[in-house]
């Protein structure tokens, strides 16, 4: 009886604990051009990029000088190639503006994908 009560208690407590997101430390991220991320216009400049992983989902946040700039949800995509440095994959829109489509993580074989695109421009960010 005690074992059954203990098992029920463990199950109830386990079900009430939230799933913790894994938050990664900020990375420097330099954009050479004005871009759009999740509808927000982001001027060229130096930013801090952080992301939280939730299983196969992620949420990326850009900030500048400690102030929130933009955030966007994405999904993880694996690649067989290890990226040498952080990179941004941009889509060149029909009006000439650029949208962030994918963030590739330096030292890893995966990326956070924001949208699907056909026309894109590759662009490396400085991560030191």
Buried (B, 14 or more C-beta within 10 A) or exposed (E): EEEEEEEEEEEEEEEEEEEEBEEBEBBEBBBBBEBBBBEEEBEEEEBBBBBBBEEEEBBBBBBBEEEEBBBBEBEBEEEEEEBEEBBBBBBBEEEEBBBBBBBBBBEEEBBBBBEEBEEBEEBBBEBE
